[in-house]
Amino acid sequence: MPPKKRNSGAAQSKELKPSAESASPDKKESPEFSVKKHRDKDAEFVTLCKSLRVTDLVCDRAWTLWKSVQESMDEVIGSQQLPLWGACLFVTVTDMDAACFTLTQVLKAVSLNVKLFVALVRKLDVNLDTISTQVNSALTRLEKKYDVTLALFQRFEKVRETMQSCWTMFLLAKGRTLQMEDDLVISFQLLLCALEFFIKRCPSEILQPPYSKPINKVHSPPTRPSRRNQSKAKSRPPEPEVDMQLLETLSKENDCNAEEVKNVYQTSFSAFLDSLDLSRSPYFPQVNVLNQQYEEHYLKTRDIDGRLFFDGDESVLAPKFEIAQVERTPKKNLADDDAVLIPPQTPVRAAMTSIQQLRGDLISSGDQPSTNLATYFKNCTVDPTQDVLKRLETLGQAFSQRFGQTVGPNCVVLGKQRFTLGVKLYYKVMEAMLKSSYDFPSSKLLNDPTFHTSLLACALEVVMATYGESSFKTAGYNCGGEPSETDMRFPWILDVFNLTAFNFYKVIESFIKADSLSKDIIKHLETCENLIMERIAWRTGSLLFELLRQEHEGGAAEQVETPASFSQPLQHNHTAADLYLSPLRPGLRVLPPDSPGTPSSQASSQAPTQPGPTLHLPKSNSLSLFYKKLYRLAYTRLKMLCSFLLSTHPELEPIIWTLFQYTLQHEYELMRDRHLDQLMMSAMYAICKVKSVDVRFKSIVTAYKNMPNTNQETFKHVLITEGHYDSIIVFYNQVFMQKLKTNILQYASPRPPTLSPIPQIPRSPYKFPNSPLRVPGSNNVYISPLKSPGIMTPRSRLLVSIGESFGPSNRFQKINQMVNSRDHSLKRTLDLSSAPKPLKRLRFDVDAQDEADGRLVVNSVILESWFINFTATHDIVF
């Protein structure tokens, strides 16, 4: 029944791992390379090793790896050998941590660009242990750094008139001042600082508006002042270090916040200029000096030579298909005369746009409680205002310091700016939560420090994701392993605030419902929620295990989540109070224990220390919702894996799901310090084994790697016993099968266990009932339920009511054709109970701007003129 573990990969891994003695940096190996020692190897391979100046030991180990790779491939064409040799050398050098050559040097030697070379190295992972975690981490870091540098250089090319040394200076400044060189936003702001330095030193005649007349221009000193003017020249005050107006112009032209750029200049770039003695020099820096210093930095980091971007070197150029995708920006459907030129959506432009939208949403929000919020605080039984302010002060200091430690020593001020934005969003969302919940038990919740810390952490996660510092798009999906010191991806914010993942998850749904977030940010928070359910909430010491223990051992009246409820849609009607003040049964109000209307179970829960019979604790709302979402996530991932592997055996999917669900419900200790997908793959292999379906673990792992949001650590680094990790195969044999052997064998008997119901999977967990529905056949026309007429004014809404007169019918003919072109019924998604149904209306919403959604957003000032133009070409007949 247990699978046989492949020995080739393991043996190879052990053979390739350097001993402590040979890998020690203190043990100097001879730099000499002896060709005579390698006569048993291919002559071209030896020549490549010699050109890259590797040691004899590196050559031997790389050749051993090459022979292993060669055996695993059906056929190797002659032209493929050289790139594969380069890949084997790179893997070997990285594993040994040997400083033999840089990445650019090996790219040159094998004539490949960065993307193709990284893809080639990843293809070597034919067995479970071919590529080590160290190599995979190095590849990921190099790829991230390359993507950021490429995006920045593509932006920099538009101002080529400056000088090549400007780009070199920027690369040197980025390398010296930032620990997170893959931070796109701060790196771009640093690039603007370098441009300011160069532009103000350029002659005005070679510059174009708006840069041709900076106010505080740095001039070269006159060649030889006359005696008459010498006294004037001596009394001239020193030129300012930074031209603020020029910096503001650069920021404005590039959709960047000027205040943030100024702070980057003052905290990081000025210190860099001082280190080069360039702060007040009116001259351009010497190119050879910049090149020499950058050369030292590049050789020390042993990765990509950023200067090659400027030279158009093939090894760093972006593939043509990527450039084509960037340029394919949707164009508005306007007449030729009214056509608006939409610039390409580059990574830099997308980042700047997201930041602008966030700042725009927070213009009316302050970093202090608003009048309405202060009233809520004062109306509490205990006013939480002082506790809130003290908590913000303490957490603000912790956040800023950790931000500086992670990003760069001079970036504490930037951390304070991020924190201030987070505080504004924190207050805004809190007030929205209070306004939307009339029966919100505000006094108890607003005095709950865990709720406040979670809400602030969520607000800061949104801010950092907007800036790209916590984005899974730019930094990748952190599925396993410990984050690096320069990794700000989730759950970095939890570590900063010492906040448990389970408590953080409670606020996510309420946060999304309370604020108008972009689709990208909602997707980011959903990813954070998935990470919590998959792995983070199952760490030792998590509150989740204590709740599960209470549910299973403390006489809970109900199970964590009954399988019978799987067929019911997941309701998104939970408030923050439901989850943070849990356990409470839905629908029960908190009453004093002596109240005649208090149910016995509720009174027991409020005074659990009173003597008496065994208590039946009420069900935890937070745990119940967690398991509902966990089951739906687990089945979604299992269904995808089954579609890859078991399309010819569809009958196995519900059986695998039954075992998987049983494990999560009854053997939840198997999830401790492990990943949800590890149990999923083990359940699949177990059922395939007892059902005599030939599916090997290697096939499961190969299919799993093709799923989104996966990481090789999930199947290579699985907890076996405390402190001991091994592959998923060892986990299955020694842990999973031993724990569930009896249950697994039941599926081979004539009377197998009853199958668990299949959970109902919504299209999107966060599509709430009040979301507008797109009119079938249209691009920018949406229908949504009409809100109370009392809150709608001509300034905020333009209403088109069916049944009213709009003038000549020919105005609406085109929209009429568009709406009726497809036979779709639009169903109302909001239950208005017994209230009279209002007229259906087409609403053009100007409050909730969502560019990515394609909704038609119209400024109230130009609404009337826009509608006249619109109705002149689009007619509706009802």
LOKE-426141 format. One record per residue (C-alpha): residue in one letter; x, y, z; residue number from 0. Coordinates in steps of 0.2 Angstrom, whole numbers. Layout:
N
 resn    xx    yy    zz resi
    A     X     Y     Z  NUM
...
% end
This chain:
878
 resn    xx    yy    zz resi
    M     0     0     0    0
    P    13    13     4    1
    P    22    20   -11    2
    K    41    17   -14    3
    K    51    32   -12    4
    R    62    36   -27    5
    N    80    34   -23    6
    S    88    43   -38    7
    G    83    60   -33    8
    A    87    58   -15    9
    A   104    50   -18   10
    Q   108    64   -30   11
    S   103    77   -18   12
    K   114    69    -5   13
    E   128    68   -17   14
    L   127    86   -22   15
    K   126    93    -5   16
    P   143   100     0   17
    S   150    95    16   18
    A   152   107    30   19
    E   171   108    27   20
    S   170   110     8   21
    A   156   123     8   22
    S   164   134    22   23
    P   168   151    17   24
    D   183   151    28   25
    K   190   136    19   26
    K   199   143     3   27
    E   198   132   -12   28
    S   211   133   -25   29
    P   206   145   -39   30
    E   216   135   -52   31
    F   207   124   -64   32
    S   216   109   -71   33
    V   210   103   -88   34
    K   219    87   -86   35
    K   208    82   -71   36
    H   193    82   -82   37
    R   197    72   -97   38
    D   183    60   -94   39
    K   171    75   -97   40
    D   165    83  -113   41
    A   178    95  -120   42
    E   165   109  -123   43
    F   159   107  -105   44
    V   177   108   -98   45
    T   179   124  -109   46
    L   163   132  -102   47
    C   169   128   -84   48
    K   186   136   -88   49
    S   178   152   -96   50
    L   168   154   -80   51
    R   183   151   -69   52
    V   175   137   -58   53
    T   184   126   -47   54
    D   188   108   -50   55
    L   175   103   -37   56
    V   162   113   -45   57
    C   166   106   -62   58
    D   164    88   -55   59
    R   148    91   -46   60
    A   140   100   -60   61
    W   145    86   -72   62
    T   137    73   -60   63
    L   121    84   -60   64
    W   122    85   -79   65
    K   123    66   -81   66
    S   108    64   -69   67
    V    98    76   -80   68
    Q   103    68   -96   69
    E    97    51   -90   70
    S    80    59   -86   71
    M    77    66  -103   72
    D    72    56  -118   73
    E    84    65  -130   74
    V    96    80  -129   75
    I    99    90  -145   76
    G   116    96  -148   77
    S   110   114  -147   78
    Q   102   111  -130   79
    Q   118   105  -121   80
    L   127   122  -119   81
    P   112   130  -110   82
    L   109   114   -99   83
    W   127   114   -94   84
    G   125   132   -89   85
    A   110   128   -79   86
    C   119   114   -70   87
    L   133   125   -66   88
    F   122   138   -59   89
    V   113   126   -48   90
    T   129   118   -42   91
    V   137   135   -38   92
    T   121   141   -29   93
    D   120   125   -18   94
    M   138   127   -14   95
    D   137   146   -11   96
    A   153   147   -22   97
    A   157   164   -29   98
    C   163   158   -46   99
    F   153   169   -58  100
    T   139   181   -59  101
    L   122   177   -67  102
    T   126   189   -82  103
    Q   142   180   -85  104
    V   134   163   -87  105
    L   120   171   -97  106
    K   133   177  -109  107
    A   142   161  -110  108
    V   126   151  -115  109
    S   118   165  -125  110
    L   101   165  -116  111
    N    91   179  -108  112
    V    86   179   -90  113
    K    68   173   -93  114
    L    73   158  -103  115
    F    87   154   -92  116
    V    76   154   -76  117
    A    63   143   -85  118
    L    77   131   -91  119
    V    83   129   -73  120
    R    66   126   -66  121
    K    64   112   -79  122
    L    78   103   -71  123
    D    66    99   -57  124
    V    62    82   -64  125
    N    63    73   -47  126
    L    57    79   -30  127
    D    75    83   -24  128
    T    84    90   -40  129
    I    83   108   -36  130
    S    85   113   -18  131
    T    76   126    -8  132
    Q    91   137    -9  133
    V    92   137   -28  134
    N    73   139   -29  135
    S    74   155   -17  136
    A    89   162   -27  137
    L    79   160   -44  138
    T    63   168   -36  139
    R    74   183   -30  140
    L    83   185   -46  141
    E    67   184   -56  142
    K    58   197   -45  143
    K    73   209   -45  144
    Y    74   207   -64  145
    D    55   211   -67  146
    V    56   227   -56  147
    T    72   233   -65  148
    L    65   229   -82  149
    A    49   239   -77  150
    L    58   254   -71  151
    F    70   254   -86  152
    Q    55   254   -98  153
    R    49   269   -89  154
    F    66   277   -89  155
    E    68   275  -108  156
    K    56   289  -110  157
    V    68   302  -104  158
    R    84   295  -113  159
    E    89   313  -116  160
    T    97   314   -99  161
    M   112   302   -99  162
    Q   117   285   -96  163
    S   126   289   -80  164
    C   109   294   -73  165
    W   103   276   -75  166
    T   119   270   -67  167
    M   118   282   -53  168
    F   100   276   -50  169
    L   105   258   -50  170
    L   119   262   -37  171
    A   108   272   -26  172
    K    95   258   -26  173
    G   108   245   -22  174
    R   115   255    -7  175
    T   100   263     1  176
    L    87   249    -1  177
    Q    87   232     7  178
    M    71   228    -3  179
    E    77   231   -21  180
    D    61   223   -28  181
    D    50   237   -20  182
    L    43   245   -36  183
    V    36   260   -28  184
    I    50   266   -18  185
    S    63   261   -32  186
    F    53   272   -44  187
    Q    53   287   -32  188
    L    71   285   -30  189
    L    73   285   -49  190
    L    63   302   -50  191
    C    76   309   -37  192
    A    90   304   -49  193
    L    81   312   -63  194
    E    79   328   -53  195
    F    98   328   -50  196
    F   102   326   -68  197
    I    89   337   -76  198
    K    93   353   -66  199
    R   111   351   -72  200
    C   106   350   -90  201
    P   106   365  -102  202
    S    89   372  -104  203
    E    89   372  -123  204
    I    90   353  -123  205
    L    75   351  -111  206
    Q    57   350  -116  207
    P    42   358  -106  208
    P    38   356   -92  209
    Y    56   353   -87  210
    S    65   367   -97  211
    K    63   380   -84  212
    P    66   373   -66  213
    I    67   388   -54  214
    N    82   383   -44  215
    K    93   378   -58  216
    V   111   372   -54  217
    H   123   382   -65  218
    S   141   378   -69  219
    P   152   391   -62  220
    P   158   404   -74  221
    T   175   401   -82  222
    R   184   416   -75  223
    P   174   430   -66  224
    S   180   447   -69  225
    R   187   458   -55  226
    R   172   468   -55  227
    N   161   453   -52  228
    Q   172   443   -40  229
    S   164   451   -24  230
    K   147   447   -31  231
    A   152   429   -35  232
    K   159   426   -18  233
    S   143   433    -9  234
    R   132   421   -19  235
    P   123   409    -7  236
    P   125   391   -11  237
    E   113   382   -22  238
    P    99   372   -14  239
    E   102   354   -13  240
    V    85   349   -21  241
    D    74   359   -33  242
    M    57   356   -25  243
    Q    47   363   -39  244
    L    56   352   -52  245
    L    53   337   -40  246
    E    35   341   -39  247
    T    34   342   -58  248
    L    42   325   -60  249
    S    30   318   -47  250
    K    15   326   -55  251
    E    20   320   -73  252
    N    22   303   -67  253
    D     7   301   -56  254
    C    17   300   -40  255
    N    14   308   -23  256
    A    26   323   -22  257
    E    27   322    -3  258
    E    33   304    -3  259
    V    46   308   -16  260
    K    52   322    -6  261
    N    54   311     9  262
    V    63   298    -1  263
    Y    75   312    -7  264
    Q    78   319    10  265
    T    80   302    20  266
    S    89   291     7  267
    F    95   300    -9  268
    S   103   314     0  269
    A   113   302    11  270
    F   118   293    -5  271
    L   124   310   -13  272
    D   134   314     2  273
    S   143   298     2  274
    L   148   302   -16  275
    D   152   320   -12  276
    L   139   326   -25  277
    S   126   335   -14  278
    R   131   353   -20  279
    S   142   349   -35  280
    P   136   359   -50  281
    Y   143   346   -62  282
    F   138   329   -68  283
    P   146   314   -59  284
    Q   160   306   -68  285
    V   154   291   -78  286
    N   169   280   -74  287
    V   168   283   -55  288
    L   149   278   -55  289
    N   153   263   -66  290
    Q   167   257   -55  291
    Q   157   259   -39  292
    Y   142   250   -47  293
    E   153   236   -54  294
    E   159   233   -36  295
    H   141   232   -30  296
    Y   136   221   -45  297
    L   150   208   -42  298
    K   146   208   -24  299
    T   128   203   -26  300
    R   132   191   -41  301
    D   116   194   -50  302
    I   110   205   -65  303
    D   120   219   -72  304
    G   107   233   -73  305
    R   117   243   -85  306
    L   114   231   -99  307
    F    96   237  -100  308
    F   102   254  -106  309
    D   113   245  -119  310
    G    98   235  -126  311
    D   107   219  -122  312
    E    98   203  -127  313
    S   101   194  -111  314
    V    90   206  -101  315
    L    77   212  -115  316
    A    59   208  -111  317
    P    52   194  -123  318
    K    42   202  -137  319
    F    25   194  -132  320
    E    26   202  -115  321
    I    28   219  -123  322
    A    14   216  -134  323
    Q     3   212  -119  324
    V     7   228  -111  325
    E     3   238  -126  326
    R   -14   230  -128  327
    T   -24   243  -118  328
    P   -43   243  -121  329
    K   -48   259  -130  330
    K   -64   268  -127  331
    N   -78   266  -140  332
    L   -78   284  -146  333
    A   -79   293  -162  334
    D   -63   298  -170  335
    D   -64   316  -166  336
    D   -68   312  -148  337
    A   -55   298  -146  338
    V   -45   298  -130  339
    L   -27   291  -131  340
    I   -25   279  -116  341
    P    -7   276  -111  342
    P    -1   258  -110  343
    Q    -5   250   -93  344
    T    13   247   -87  345
    P    17   240   -70  346
    V    23   257   -64  347
    R     7   266   -71  348
    A    -4   253   -63  349
    A     5   255   -46  350
    M     4   274   -47  351
    T   -14   273   -52  352
    S   -19   262   -37  353
    I   -10   273   -25  354
    Q   -19   289   -32  355
    Q   -35   280   -30  356
    L   -32   275   -12  357
    R   -26   293    -7  358
    G   -41   300   -16  359
    D   -53   289    -6  360
    L   -45   295    10  361
    I   -45   314     6  362
    S   -59   317    17  363
    S   -53   305    31  364
    G   -42   311    45  365
    D   -29   303    56  366
    Q   -40   307    71  367
    P   -58   300    75  368
    S   -71   310    66  369
    T   -85   319    75  370
    N   -97   305    72  371
    L   -84   292    77  372
    A   -80   302    93  373
    T   -99   302    97  374
    Y   -99   283    95  375
    F   -84   282   107  376
    K   -92   293   120  377
    N  -109   284   120  378
    C  -100   268   125  379
    T  -102   262   143  380
    V   -83   264   144  381
    D   -76   277   132  382
    P   -62   269   122  383
    T   -54   285   115  384
    Q   -39   286   126  385
    D   -35   267   124  386
    V   -37   269   105  387
    L   -25   283   104  388
    K   -12   275   115  389
    R   -13   259   105  390
    L   -11   268    89  391
    E     5   277    96  392
    T    12   260   102  393
    L     8   251    86  394
    G    14   265    75  395
    Q    31   265    83  396
    A    33   246    81  397
    F    27   247    62  398
    S    38   261    57  399
    Q    54   253    65  400
    R    50   236    57  401
    F    47   245    41  402
    G    64   253    41  403
    Q    72   237    46  404
    T    64   228    32  405
    V    65   241    18  406
    G    81   251    22  407
    P    88   260    37  408
    N    83   277    31  409
    C    65   272    27  410
    V    57   274    44  411
    V    49   291    38  412
    L    41   281    24  413
    G    35   269    36  414
    K    26   283    46  415
    Q    18   289    30  416
    R    11   271    27  417
    F     5   270    45  418
    T    -4   287    43  419
    L   -13   281    28  420
    G   -18   265    37  421
    V   -24   275    52  422
    K   -36   285    40  423
    L   -42   269    32  424
    Y   -44   261    50  425
    Y   -55   276    56  426
    K   -65   276    39  427
    V   -69   258    39  428
    M   -73   258    58  429
    E   -86   272    56  430
    A   -94   263    41  431
    M   -96   247    51  432
    L  -105   257    65  433
    K  -116   266    53  434
    S  -121   250    43  435
    S  -126   240    59  436
    Y  -140   247    69  437
    D  -140   233    82  438
    F  -121   234    83  439
    P  -115   230   101  440
    S  -103   245    99  441
    S   -99   247   118  442
    K   -92   230   120  443
    L   -84   228   103  444
    L   -76   245   103  445
    N   -67   241   120  446
    D   -60   225   113  447
    P   -41   228   109  448
    T   -41   212    98  449
    F   -54   220    86  450
    H   -45   236    85  451
    T   -28   228    82  452
    S   -36   217    68  453
    L   -45   231    60  454
    L   -29   242    60  455
    A   -18   227    53  456
    C   -31   225    39  457
    A   -30   243    34  458
    L   -11   243    34  459
    E   -12   227    23  460
    V   -23   236    11  461
    V   -11   251    11  462
    M     5   240     8  463
    A    -4   229    -5  464
    T    -8   245   -14  465
    Y    10   251   -14  466
    G    15   233   -19  467
    E    25   229    -4  468
    S    13   216     1  469
    S     7   211   -16  470
    F     7   193   -21  471
    K     8   199   -39  472
    T    25   207   -37  473
    A    32   196   -24  474
    G    24   179   -27  475
    Y    13   168   -17  476
    N    21   163     0  477
    C    14   146     2  478
    G    27   139    14  479
    G    44   142    23  480
    E    49   156    34  481
    P    49   174    26  482
    S    65   182    23  483
    E    71   198    32  484
    T    66   209    17  485
    D    49   200    14  486
    M    34   211    18  487
    R    21   199    11  488
    F     7   193    22  489
    P     8   188    37  490
    W    22   201    40  491
    I    10   213    47  492
    L     4   199    60  493
    D    21   197    66  494
    V    24   216    68  495
    F     8   217    79  496
    N     9   200    87  497
    L    -8   196    81  498
    T   -15   179    78  499
    A   -20   174    61  500
    F   -37   167    67  501
    N   -41   184    75  502
    F   -36   193    59  503
    Y   -47   182    48  504
    K   -62   188    58  505
    V   -61   206    52  506
    I   -58   202    33  507
    E   -76   200    28  508
    S   -83   215    38  509
    F   -69   226    31  510
    I   -73   221    13  511
    K   -91   225    15  512
    A   -88   241    24  513
    D   -77   250    11  514
    S   -77   252    -8  515
    L   -61   242   -12  516
    S   -54   239   -29  517
    K   -56   221   -36  518
    D   -37   219   -35  519
    I   -37   223   -16  520
    I   -52   212   -13  521
    K   -43   198   -22  522
    H   -28   202   -11  523
    L   -38   200     5  524
    E   -46   185    -1  525
    T   -29   177    -4  526
    C   -24   182    14  527
    E   -39   173    20  528
    N   -35   158    10  529
    L   -17   158    17  530
    I   -24   158    34  531
    M   -36   144    31  532
    E   -23   134    22  533
    R    -8   135    34  534
    I    -6   150    45  535
    A   -20   147    57  536
    W   -14   129    60  537
    R     2   134    68  538
    T     6   128    85  539
    G     0   140    98  540
    S   -15   146    87  541
    L   -31   151    95  542
    L   -40   139    82  543
    F   -34   123    92  544
    E   -41   130   108  545
    L   -58   133   100  546
    L   -58   116    92  547
    R   -53   108   109  548
    Q   -68   116   117  549
    E   -80   111   103  550
    H   -74    93   104  551
    E   -71    91   122  552
    G   -81   104   131  553
    G   -99    98   127  554
    A  -102   109   112  555
    A  -121   107   107  556
    E  -116   106    89  557
    Q  -102   100    77  558
    V   -89   112    70  559
    E   -99   112    54  560
    T  -112    99    49  561
    P  -110    91    32  562
    A  -128    93    29  563
    S  -126   112    27  564
    F  -114   110    13  565
    S  -128   112     0  566
    Q  -133   128     7  567
    P  -125   144     0  568
    L  -112   153    11  569
    Q  -121   168    19  570
    H  -111   184    21  571
    N  -122   192    34  572
    H  -109   191    48  573
    T  -104   207    57  574
    A   -87   210    66  575
    A   -97   208    83  576
    D  -104   191    78  577
    L   -86   185    76  578
    Y   -76   195    90  579
    L   -89   193   103  580
    S   -91   174    99  581
    P   -96   161   105  582
    L  -114   166   103  583
    R  -128   157    94  584
    P  -135   167    79  585
    G  -151   177    84  586
    L  -148   177   103  587
    R  -145   194   111  588
    V  -134   196   126  589
    L  -145   198   142  590
    P  -140   199   160  591
    P  -139   182   168  592
    D  -154   186   180  593
    S  -165   192   166  594
    P  -181   181   165  595
    G  -179   179   146  596
    T  -161   173   147  597
    P  -159   155   139  598
    S  -150   143   151  599
    S  -136   140   139  600
    Q  -133   158   137  601
    A  -133   161   155  602
    S  -121   147   157  603
    S  -109   154   145  604
    Q  -109   171   153  605
    A  -105   163   170  606
    P   -95   147   166  607
    T   -87   147   184  608
    Q  -103   144   193  609
    P  -105   127   201  610
    G  -118   115   193  611
    P  -120   101   180  612
    T  -110    99   164  613
    L  -111   115   153  614
    H  -116   114   135  615
    L  -106   128   127  616
    P  -114   138   113  617
    K  -107   136    96  618
    S   -93   148    91  619
    N   -99   159    76  620
    S   -81   162    71  621
    L   -76   144    71  622
    S   -92   139    62  623
    L   -88   152    48  624
    F   -70   147    47  625
    Y   -75   129    44  626
    K   -88   134    31  627
    K   -75   143    21  628
    L   -62   130    24  629
    Y   -72   116    17  630
    R   -77   126     2  631
    L   -58   131    -1  632
    A   -53   113     1  633
    Y   -66   106   -11  634
    T   -62   119   -24  635
    R   -43   114   -24  636
    L   -47    96   -24  637
    K   -59    98   -38  638
    M   -45   106   -48  639
    L   -33    93   -44  640
    C   -45    79   -49  641
    S   -48    88   -66  642
    F   -30    87   -69  643
    L   -27    69   -64  644
    L   -44    59   -63  645
    S   -54    65   -78  646
    T   -56    47   -83  647
    H   -62    42   -65  648
    P   -75    55   -60  649
    E   -82    43   -47  650
    L   -67    45   -36  651
    E   -69    63   -33  652
    P   -83    62   -20  653
    I   -74    48   -11  654
    I   -58    58   -10  655
    W   -68    72    -4  656
    T   -77    62    10  657
    L   -60    56    17  658
    F   -53    74    15  659
    Q   -68    81    24  660
    Y   -67    68    38  661
    T   -49    72    41  662
    L   -52    90    43  663
    Q   -67    88    55  664
    H   -61    73    66  665
    E   -42    72    64  666
    Y   -38    91    63  667
    E   -22    88    73  668
    L   -15    82    57  669
    M   -16   100    51  670
    R    -4   107    65  671
    D    11   116    57  672
    R     6   108    40  673
    H    -3   114    24  674
    L   -21   110    18  675
    D   -14   104     2  676
    Q    -3    91    10  677
    L   -19    82    17  678
    M   -27    84     0  679
    M   -13    75   -10  680
    S   -12    62     4  681
    A   -31    58     3  682
    M   -30    57   -16  683
    Y   -16    45   -16  684
    A   -25    34    -2  685
    I   -41    32   -11  686
    C   -33    29   -28  687
    K   -23    15   -19  688
    V   -38     6   -12  689
    K   -48     8   -28  690
    S   -33     1   -38  691
    V   -31    16   -49  692
    D   -13    18   -55  693
    V    -9    36   -49  694
    R     9    38   -42  695
    F    14    52   -30  696
    K    25    59   -43  697
    S    10    62   -55  698
    I     0    70   -41  699
    V    15    82   -37  700
    T    17    86   -55  701
    A    -1    90   -57  702
    Y    -1   100   -41  703
    K    13   111   -47  704
    N     2   116   -62  705
    M   -11   123   -50  706
    P   -12   141   -45  707
    N    -4   148   -29  708
    T     7   133   -25  709
    N    25   131   -19  710
    Q    37   117   -20  711
    E    40   118    -1  712
    T    22   111     1  713
    F    27    94    -5  714
    K    46    94    -2  715
    H    46   101    16  716
    V    32    92    27  717
    L    32    90    45  718
    I    35    72    51  719
    T    39    74    69  720
    E    43    89    79  721
    G    58    97    71  722
    H    60    84    58  723
    Y    54    87    40  724
    D    54    77    24  725
    S    44    74     8  726
    I    26    72     6  727
    I    29    53     3  728
    V    37    51    19  729
    F    22    61    28  730
    Y    10    49    19  731
    N    19    33    25  732
    Q    24    38    42  733
    V    10    49    48  734
    F    -6    51    37  735
    M    -8    32    33  736
    Q    -4    27    51  737
    K   -17    39    58  738
    L   -31    35    45  739
    K   -27    17    40  740
    T   -43    10    47  741
    N   -54    23    39  742
    I   -45    22    22  743
    L   -48     3    21  744
    Q   -66     5    24  745
    Y   -68    12     6  746
    A   -62    -4    -1  747
    S   -76   -14     9  748
    P   -93   -18     1  749
    R  -101    -6    13  750
    P   -90    10    12  751
    P   -94    25    23  752
    T  -108    37    17  753
    L  -101    50     5  754
    S  -100    68    12  755
    P  -111    81     2  756
    I  -102    92   -10  757
    P  -101   110    -4  758
    Q  -110   123   -14  759
    I   -96   134   -22  760
    P  -101   153   -25  761
    R   -94   161   -41  762
    S   -85   173   -29  763
    P   -85   173   -10  764
    Y   -86   192   -10  765
    K  -100   196   -23  766
    F  -113   203   -11  767
    P  -131   206   -15  768
    N  -130   224   -18  769
    S  -117   223   -32  770
    P  -123   230   -48  771
    L  -127   217   -62  772
    R  -121   220   -80  773
    V  -134   222   -93  774
    P  -133   207  -105  775
    G  -125   213  -121  776
    S  -118   229  -115  777
    N  -101   235  -110  778
    N  -104   249   -97  779
    V  -123   248   -92  780
    Y  -127   241   -75  781
    I  -143   238   -65  782
    S  -144   238   -46  783
    P  -158   238   -34  784
    L  -164   255   -30  785
    K  -159   262   -13  786
    S  -170   272    -2  787
    P  -176   288   -12  788
    G  -173   299     3  789
    I  -154   297     1  790
    M  -153   300   -18  791
    T  -151   318   -25  792
    P  -148   324   -43  793
    R  -130   328   -38  794
    S  -126   310   -33  795
    R  -137   300   -45  796
    L  -144   301   -62  797
    L  -159   290   -63  798
    V  -168   283   -79  799
    S  -185   276   -74  800
    I  -194   264   -85  801
    G  -211   270   -89  802
    E  -206   289   -89  803
    S  -205   300  -105  804
    F  -187   304  -111  805
    G  -192   313  -127  806
    P  -190   307  -144  807
    S  -189   288  -145  808
    N  -175   288  -158  809
    R  -163   294  -145  810
    F  -163   277  -136  811
    Q  -164   265  -151  812
    K  -146   259  -150  813
    I  -147   255  -132  814
    N  -163   246  -135  815
    Q  -155   235  -148  816
    M  -141   232  -136  817
    V  -151   227  -121  818
    N  -163   216  -132  819
    S  -150   208  -142  820
    R  -148   193  -130  821
    D  -162   184  -121  822
    H  -157   185  -103  823
    S  -168   188   -88  824
    L  -161   199   -75  825
    K  -166   194   -58  826
    R  -166   205   -43  827
    T  -153   200   -30  828
    L  -159   210   -15  829
    D  -174   204    -5  830
    L  -185   219    -2  831
    S  -197   208     9  832
    S  -214   215     9  833
    A  -210   233     5  834
    P  -217   239   -12  835
    K  -205   236   -26  836
    P  -199   252   -34  837
    L  -197   255   -53  838
    K  -182   246   -60  839
    R  -169   260   -64  840
    L  -153   261   -74  841
    R  -141   269   -62  842
    F  -125   278   -67  843
    D  -116   278   -51  844
    V  -103   292   -48  845
    D   -99   287   -30  846
    A   -90   270   -31  847
    Q   -77   272   -44  848
    D   -69   256   -50  849
    E   -59   258   -66  850
    A   -55   239   -67  851
    D   -73   235   -67  852
    G   -77   245   -82  853
    R   -92   253   -74  854
    L   -97   270   -81  855
    V   -91   283   -69  856
    V   -97   301   -72  857
    N   -92   317   -63  858
    S  -107   326   -56  859
    V  -101   342   -64  860
    I  -100   336   -82  861
    L  -115   323   -80  862
    E  -128   334   -89  863
    S  -117   337  -104  864
    W  -111   319  -105  865
    F  -129   313  -104  866
    I  -134   324  -119  867
    N  -120   318  -129  868
    F  -124   300  -124  869
    T  -142   301  -128  870
    A  -139   309  -145  871
    T  -131   292  -151  872
    H  -139   279  -140  873
    D  -158   277  -140  874
    I  -169   267  -128  875
    V  -187   261  -131  876
    F  -197   254  -117  877
% end
